[in-house]
Amino acid sequence: MRVLVTGGTGFVGRHVVRELLSRGYQVGCLVRDAGKALKVLGQSVELYRVDFEDRALLKEVFQAFRPDFLVHLVGILYEDKKRGHTFTKVHHLYSKHLYETAREIGSVKRVVHMSALGTHPEAPSAYHRTKYEAEQELKKSGIDHTIMRPSLILGPEQKLFGDLWSITKYLRIMALPDGGRHLFQPVDVRDVACAFARALELKEGSKTYELCGSRKVSFAQLLRETFRSWGRKVFLLPVPKSLMYAGGLVVERLVHPPPFTSDQMLMMWKDNICGLDPDVESSGVQALCGRDPIPFEESLHWSLEEFRRSLSA
């Protein structure tokens, strides 16, 4: 069976691609940089260089590869308006073009779509609102689909770890928005990859799954456990979220990539945990993978050890 993947070179994408290959799927990847993709993914996948704004080129790729399934992972955590990378374009417009093309070609039996916890039409953050708009484009396509809404994803490539490592290498103080009380339910990237792969085997109709790990942790707890693992003593300074929002407006204009943004402060409108939306399946890892999620402690230890190993590679 043939699976076409977007975002295959990203943090989650490389794990999903490896999982699909291990299950015997033939994988094609839509990429912007074929050289980077070859380095990250190797020669086991078919690479197609595309521009998601070019509908004609997308159609050519779909006709050439004739996918049975589509896995859509493309997304951004912050906007880069100078390069034209906005939430509206990357989340909504790219998804719209992709799903309209898939419907037109007609070979795709199921789409598995990466969304996010907190997605809602009235969410204060542009990130979450455009994630919702992308979900709506998929629903309008009429293609059977599975929507995934993960909490914070743990893995060696998680950008947060790189930012924390760089910031506290010399500056042993960190600002904590709202005192770090915001809750996450981190999920291991290996569990996410398993859920995406297993979703292709579903015979049910369309459904949305939340993906969460075994433990709810505050942002402050996550930072403390990370710094403890690294043997770093870092002072965590509580800062009002409104002040962090104002700081984000400045930082995102001066630093690229920014360590935090104003929109990320707005994303903390409710806890990032499973079970707050009664209309979706809240135990996605258990339902799709048939087992409990990888324990938080094990996941964090693996992520941080592999991250440190990558620094010396």
Secondary structure, 3 states (H helix, E strand, C coil): CEEEEECCCCHHHHHHHHHHHHCCCEEEEEECCHHHHHHHHCCCCEEEECCCCCHHHHHHHHHHHCCCEEEECCCCCCCEHHHCECHHHHHHHHHHHHHHHHHHHCCCCEEEEECCCCCCCCCCCHHHHHHHHHHHHHHHHCCCEEEEEECCEECCCCHHHHHHHHHCCCCCEEEEEHHHCCEECCEEHHHHHHHHHHHCCCCCCCEEEEECCCCCEEHHHHHHHHHHHHCCCCEEEEECHHHHHHHHHHHHHHCCCCCCCHHHHHHHHCCECCCCCCCCECCHHHHHHCCCCCCHHHHHHHHHHHHHHHHCC
